[in-house]
Amino acid sequence: MVSVMKKQLNKSWTALLNTLLLGFGLFTFTASVNASIIKTDIVMLVDESGSMEAVHNNLIDSIGTFAGLLQSGGLDARFALIGFGFAGDKLRLLSPLIELADFSAPLGLLEAWGSTEKIYDATAFALEAHPDETEELDYRDDAVKNLIVFADESSNNDVHFDAADIDGLLKQNSALFNVVLGGNFAELETLAKNNGGNSFDLNLLNSPDAGVVADFVADFAAVKIQETIDFCDENPGHPACSGGQPVPAPAGILLFSLGLLLVSRRQFR
């Protein structure tokens, strides 16, 4: 009886803590978010090899939640989509930069038919530096460029670019670089680390468990918000960061994101 009461009490305190974190985090950054919005143009580079179908489906299902969290964290985000590794090793611009409301349709065009991962060539394509590129992504001049690679293999069969080339292009474009990978691929992880980004475990996004995917999305969004804020702290003269207004308070965002993450864990367990 005593142990049951302790468990119930622990659950009550946990629920209260989650609610307080969520509420206090939202309160502490809402005022600053209202004062300042950071524009960011997010390009998703998605592996179209045959093993990526579940990832594609989970991206479609979770993009609205991800974008909503970014908006709550003070980011004005647009999205573009590039597929790589499609049958015939094609690089495909499936969507230039558009609003979230129009982004689900391009995500539905992803195919899982290919067998190679030209990640470096695809990244150059995203930065409009690929020699075979004919279409523009329509980046905003006053937005932080933010590239995210989703792949279950390391880069292979690239024709034009290697890791050193991409490192130079990312720095030239002041672009953040993140990788969501299905293994420990040191070269890509180093590229992300050296260009304001992080590496993440693709297996979490590839999970059939909706709770695991929800936790990943919440964590990923929180990190992306903080990365963008850090970028503006370090580059106050960048057009996206030089509006003369304070950016959202990192502490509030982290508390809000932690509360959201804890709530999502509780809901799916």
C-alpha positions in Angstrom: 0.0 0.0 0.0 2.8 2.4 0.9 4.7 1.6 -2.3 1.5 2.2 -4.4 1.1 5.6 -2.7 4.7 6.5 -3.3 4.3 5.6 -7.0 1.2 7.8 -7.3 2.9 10.6 -5.5 5.9 10.4 -7.8 3.7 10.4 -10.9 1.9 13.5 -9.5 5.1 15.3 -8.9 6.5 14.3 -12.3 3.4 15.7 -14.0 3.6 18.9 -12.0 7.3 19.4 -12.9 6.6 18.8 -16.6 3.8 21.3 -16.5 5.9 23.9 -14.7 8.8 23.5 -17.0 6.5 23.8 -20.1 4.7 26.8 -18.7 7.6 28.7 -17.3 9.7 28.1 -20.4 6.9 29.3 -22.6 6.4 32.4 -20.4 10.1 33.3 -20.3 10.7 33.2 -24.1 7.3 34.4 -25.3 8.0 38.0 -24.6 11.4 38.0 -26.3 10.0 36.0 -29.3 7.4 38.6 -29.8 10.2 41.2 -30.0 12.4 39.4 -32.5 12.1 36.7 -35.1 15.0 35.1 -36.8 14.5 34.1 -40.5 16.0 30.7 -41.5 15.9 28.8 -44.7 16.0 25.1 -44.1 17.1 22.7 -46.9 16.4 19.1 -46.2 18.7 16.7 -48.1 17.2 13.3 -48.0 18.7 10.0 -49.0 16.5 8.2 -51.6 18.2 4.8 -51.3 16.0 1.7 -50.9 16.2 1.5 -47.1 14.8 5.0 -46.4 11.1 4.5 -46.9 10.2 4.5 -43.1 12.2 7.7 -42.6 10.4 9.3 -45.5 7.1 8.5 -44.0 8.0 9.7 -40.5 9.3 13.0 -42.0 5.9 13.5 -43.7 4.1 12.7 -40.4 6.3 14.9 -38.2 7.2 18.0 -40.3 4.2 20.0 -39.0 5.2 19.3 -35.4 8.9 20.2 -36.1 8.0 23.4 -37.9 5.5 24.4 -35.1 8.2 24.0 -32.5 10.6 26.1 -34.5 8.0 28.9 -34.8 7.3 28.7 -31.1 11.0 29.2 -30.6 11.2 32.4 -32.6 12.2 31.1 -36.0 10.5 32.2 -39.3 11.3 29.0 -41.3 10.9 28.1 -44.9 11.7 24.7 -46.3 13.3 23.2 -49.4 13.8 19.5 -50.3 16.6 17.8 -52.3 16.6 14.1 -52.9 19.8 12.3 -53.6 20.6 8.7 -54.6 17.4 8.2 -56.6 17.7 5.5 -59.3 20.4 6.6 -61.7 22.2 8.5 -58.9 20.1 11.6 -59.5 20.1 14.8 -57.5 16.6 16.1 -57.5 15.4 19.5 -56.4 11.9 18.4 -55.3 11.0 21.9 -53.9 12.6 25.3 -53.7 12.2 27.2 -50.5 8.4 27.4 -49.6 6.2 27.8 -46.6 5.3 24.8 -44.5 1.7 24.7 -45.7 2.9 23.7 -49.1 5.8 21.4 -48.0 3.9 18.1 -47.5 3.4 17.6 -51.2 7.1 17.7 -52.1 7.9 15.3 -49.2 5.4 12.9 -50.8 7.6 12.9 -53.9 10.5 11.2 -52.1 11.2 7.7 -53.4 13.2 4.8 -51.9 14.7 3.3 -55.1 18.3 4.3 -55.2 21.5 2.7 -53.9 24.1 5.4 -53.5 24.6 8.5 -51.3 26.3 11.4 -53.0 26.0 13.6 -49.9 28.8 16.0 -50.8 27.5 16.6 -54.3 24.0 17.0 -52.9 25.3 19.6 -50.4 27.0 21.6 -53.1 23.7 21.4 -55.0 21.9 22.8 -51.9 24.4 25.7 -51.9 23.9 26.3 -55.6 27.5 25.4 -56.4 26.9 22.2 -58.4 28.0 22.4 -62.1 24.9 20.6 -63.3 22.5 22.8 -61.4 19.9 24.8 -63.4 17.3 25.7 -60.8 17.5 28.1 -57.8 16.4 27.5 -54.3 15.4 31.1 -53.7 17.2 31.8 -50.5 16.2 35.0 -48.6 19.1 37.4 -48.2 18.2 38.0 -44.6 17.8 34.4 -43.5 20.2 31.9 -41.9 21.0 29.1 -44.3 20.4 25.8 -42.5 21.2 22.4 -44.2 20.0 19.1 -42.8 21.2 15.7 -44.3 19.2 12.5 -43.6 21.2 9.4 -44.7 21.8 5.9 -43.6 25.2 5.6 -45.3 28.4 7.7 -45.5 28.9 9.8 -48.6 29.9 7.7 -51.6 30.3 7.9 -55.4 30.5 11.7 -55.4 31.7 13.1 -58.7 32.5 16.7 -58.1 33.0 17.4 -54.4 34.7 16.0 -51.3 34.5 16.9 -47.5 37.1 19.7 -47.8 35.3 21.3 -50.7 32.0 21.2 -48.7 33.6 22.6 -45.6 34.8 25.6 -47.7 31.4 26.1 -49.3 29.5 25.9 -46.0 31.8 28.6 -44.5 31.6 30.7 -47.6 27.8 30.7 -47.3 27.7 31.0 -43.5 25.5 27.9 -43.5 24.7 25.7 -40.6 25.1 22.0 -41.3 23.4 19.1 -39.5 23.5 15.4 -40.2 21.0 12.7 -39.2 22.9 9.5 -39.8 22.3 5.8 -39.6 25.8 5.1 -38.4 29.0 6.7 -37.1 30.4 8.5 -40.1 33.2 10.6 -38.7 33.8 12.8 -41.7 30.2 14.0 -41.9 30.0 14.4 -38.1 33.1 16.6 -38.2 31.7 18.7 -41.0 28.6 19.3 -38.8 30.6 20.1 -35.7 32.8 22.6 -37.7 29.9 24.4 -39.2 27.6 25.2 -36.3 25.7 22.0 -36.3 25.3 18.6 -34.6 24.9 15.0 -35.6 21.8 12.9 -34.7 20.8 9.2 -34.8 18.7 8.4 -37.8 17.5 5.2 -36.1 15.3 7.3 -33.8 13.6 8.8 -36.8 13.4 5.4 -38.5 11.7 3.8 -35.5 8.2 2.3 -35.8 7.5 3.6 -32.3 5.6 6.9 -32.5 6.9 7.9 -29.1 10.5 7.5 -30.1 9.9 9.6 -33.2 8.1 12.3 -31.1 11.0 12.4 -28.7 13.5 12.8 -31.5 11.5 15.6 -33.2 11.2 17.5 -29.9 14.9 17.2 -29.2 15.9 18.0 -32.7 13.8 21.1 -32.8 15.2 22.4 -29.5 18.7 21.9 -30.8 18.0 23.7 -34.1 16.5 26.7 -32.2 19.6 26.9 -30.0 22.0 26.6 -33.0 20.3 29.4 -34.8 20.3 31.7 -31.7 24.0 30.8 -31.2 24.7 31.7 -34.8 23.2 35.1 -34.4 25.1 35.6 -31.1 28.3 34.9 -32.9 27.4 36.7 -36.1 25.5 39.9 -35.1 26.3 41.5 -38.4 24.6 38.8 -40.5 21.5 40.2 -42.2 19.3 37.7 -40.4 20.7 38.8 -37.0 21.2 42.6 -37.3 17.7 43.9 -36.8 18.8 45.6 -33.5 16.4 43.6 -31.4 17.2 40.8 -28.9 16.8 37.2 -30.0 14.7 34.8 -27.9 16.1 33.9 -24.5 18.0 30.5 -24.7 17.1 29.6 -21.1 13.4 30.0 -21.8 13.6 27.9 -25.0 15.5 25.2 -23.3 13.0 25.0 -20.4 10.1 25.0 -22.9 11.7 22.3 -25.0 12.6 20.2 -21.9 9.0 20.4 -20.7 7.7 19.5 -24.1 10.1 16.5 -24.3 9.1 15.3 -20.9 5.4 15.6 -21.7 5.8 13.7 -24.9 7.7 10.9 -23.2 4.9 10.6 -20.6 2.2 10.6 -23.3 3.8 7.8 -25.3 4.8 5.5 -22.5 
